[in-house]
Amino acid sequence: MTVNEAREALKALQAKLSAYSHATALIYFDGATTAPKGTAANRGQTLAVLSEEQYRLSTCPETVELLEFLDAHREELPATEQRIVFLALKNIRDMQKIPMAEFVAYQQLLVEADDVWHTAKETNDFALFEPLLTQIFETQRRFAGYCAPEKLPYNYCLDQYEDGLTMEICDRFFATLRERLVPLIHRIGNAKQVDDSCLFGSFDDAAQEAFSHRLMQIMGIDDAHCGLGTTEHPFTISLGSHHDVRITTNYDPENVASSMYSVIHEGGHALYDMHSADEFAYTLLDGGVSMGIHESQSRFYENLLGRSRAFVQYVFPVMQKCFPAQFKDVTAEEVYRAVNRVTPSLIRTEADEVTYCLHVMVRYELEKRIMAGELAVHDLPAEWNRLYKEYLGVDVPDDTRGVLQDSHWSGGNVGYFPSYALGSAYGAQLLRKMRETVDVESCLKNGDFAPINQWNRENIWQYGCLKKPNDLLRDVLGEDFDPTVFTDYLEEKYTALYHL
Amino acid sequence: MTVNEAREALKALQAKLSAYSHATALIYFDGATTAPKGTAANRGQTLAVLSEEQYRLSTCPETVELLEFLDAHREELPATEQRIVFLALKNIRDMQKIPMAEFVAYQQLLVEADDVWHTAKETNDFALFEPLLTQIFETQRRFAGYCAPEKLPYNYCLDQYEDGLTMEICDRFFATLRERLVPLIHRIGNAKQVDDSCLFGSFDDAAQEAFSHRLMQIMGIDDAHCGLGTTEHPFTISLGSHHDVRITTNYDPENVASSMYSVIHEGGHALYDMHSADEFAYTLLDGGVSMGIHESQSRFYENLLGRSRAFVQYVFPVMQKCFPAQFKDVTAEEVYRAVNRVTPSLIRTEADEVTYCLHVMVRYELEKRIMAGELAVHDLPAEWNRLYKEYLGVDVPDDTRGVLQDSHWSGGNVGYFPSYALGSAYGAQLLRKMRETVDVESCLKNGDFAPINQWNRENIWQYGCLKKPNDLLRDVLGEDFDPTVFTDYLEEKYTALYHL
């Protein structure tokens, strides 16, 4: 085999794997959006077959031989292919350690868990979900043991979503946030509360859907390559390549801000995914590099831009047009203040920018303890409720609005949550950098996202998975990650907003 | 290999193939319903990979060896598995004759053709679609040559959709219809026309969607296993097994009957697909046996039941509830007469029961001549228009409402159309048989589809693909197929309706 033949073979293999990933992602998307409710077992049957084949293709001796050959000749490869070989070998080394039958069984478990979680959440029945969640955490611990026996299991999970992340880093990061945010939240709690009643009323689905499409248009999302669906829990998914991305939202008939900021958040994910370099399509380099960087983009659009005064001023007339009766006697400034109301609450996805990190900290604490074997899944609801009381001062009335609220665990995404908080902090530092060359305020005031998107595309999006998350950040920032940029931003914004 | 081992291997292979068929069907369904419009090429890329693997799995030496081994031991197999082996070998013998590269290229061609057809239809631009349609017919001729060189190419196409169907049979069948229906249409043309204005007005999508769900419920379609989507051209598709079926419709904002009868038609297909014996799931026996039998079910529900006086009487109050303003001053009898208005028209899917067969005959004539090399695709629009004038007496104003109206050719379904007319005729004879034991009129008057569905399930649906279409019909009817039952039914119904 010549190096050029091997490169061609690698390309063909990557295209094949992208096709399987397209099929499985679409089956997941269909299940979450439009599939009839009795069809989960049918999807499980199909996913078992496809994921077995995906596993086989990724780890079979021919593939390993091919990658090792290319790895031995890496000096002769362009940087992109060096990275593909590195990532593929890293995946294989992990996957090889997981027995195929267990891998396939886990995929089926996740399909069933997703279905049961939906029912459990609807009916406030944690006991229904408990056995499946127990199995998911047990599998995660087992897989961590197979793949990285030298690491603590939860460190393995964290590293899956953010290359190099450890409990030590998280503990330090969250300590900084806690030190700066808890006093801020305390001061806000003593200030005069913002009135957000203008966001509440009756908002029908059709009008909210039209508004969602307008928001996507304003953000510069190409609707020829990005669709919008509705699901219980909003998410973003790529189908096969960055040429077909879907975002979803959930319409709250009484609260216009809920779907509005879901769309902007998922829209941020979509923009990142959609703008990998075209040559990366159908390869491992396509799409975002880590969950932390992904969340830095989604929360960048959602909060740093979407909840800024300049953007709200621009978007307010659009809201008035979509919901004329509801916003007849309201001002842009009232909406700006309302969408930035800080208040300890129950639901993470609807939390404000400031208390959001405390929601994440609850989940981090719980995952850490379950993965360490210090907490049983059975005791999770009680611990959840205790920590919500301790961190946020709120009483959790039921598991639907408590431990069952997020889809992450039913999807097997243990170790994901910290990246939300990290992403928020990355975003603040990225915005400071962007401001050196882009007049962000004037862009937002004019609803002109092109220069902002252009900057993100040049500095972040185009690289897909080519650079490691830390390298990507350092290259664009020209300095180390510094969470105090984020805490400074929050202090400044909310000191003004609450006249502290 | 023991026979039992081989049977297990066959089961596993069937399950695998069902998974691929689930994935490809879902990608098609997604493309037709919710995918963003710039994503066809991305789907083509994935379908190429999956169909290549499907092809490989179906025809590889191991599979052939397995099937031939089982075929040699067929006496030891239950009847169901004998039939599976027979059907699988038949497919293989065909597929083996098609070079894999051509098969894969054809799948990609169909994805592109579907996309281009949509645009061509929207913009009334046949020239845009012509090169792709030319390639599709050429491929069909080439594949017919590979698979059945002893047959005329179009006979090969007909046989694909209805086992044993030939031009000779079609010519005879259509001659009977022509002989009986042309005079009937002529007499109707001279009678006082029915007023169908009550069906026209303004019907919003949301109300039509709610009405569609009510219709599905009335028909006894289990919504836990059957979904409803919207597409340009309505269709029914099974995803992986009969446990997940989707139907689609198209809402005409000005004509309530258009989607109403699409839903009932596709609902008939869905009922058939959904009620294969459970043991047939994930095997070749799952779902309907032929297009003719399939259409006998869909057109049975649509016309024989759905356009009967008894059903319209039952459903009329439901229509009034869904569209109160539109049906305020209308009677059930007026709706009954309106949905049975006979008039030569442009669009097949909206044609009445009587002229419908003439629409099919136009397509049959054209396909026959193209496949015989007697007509070029380039000349298709002119010939289409000429035949519509000759058969139906109508002038085709543009290709959108002419040759571009159906999705069949862009989907490669050459030879499908005759089964619509055959199915209609089968249905009439099935209804006569059903009446011997079921009080169909009283069921319809009470909106109680259970006894009707039960009869169809026992006599037709449960068998899936176990029996050959002809055997299935003969077993249930106890006599040969006789198209005059259908023409008698039409004559009787429309003589009364038009006071002839």
Interface residues (C-beta under 8 A of the other chain):
Chain A: A15 K16 S18 A19 Y20 H22 A23 L26 I27 D30 T33 T34 A35 P36 K37 G38 T39 A41 N42 R43 Q45 T46 A48 V49 L50 E53 A206 D222 D223 A224 H225 C226 G227 G229 L239 G240 S241 H243 D244 Y282
Chain B: A15 K16 S18 A19 Y20 H22 A23 L26 I27 D30 T33 T34 A35 P36 K37 G38 T39 A41 N42 R43 Q45 T46 L47 A48 V49 L50 E53 A206 D222 D223 A224 H225 C226 G227 G229 L239 G240 S241 H243 D244 Y282
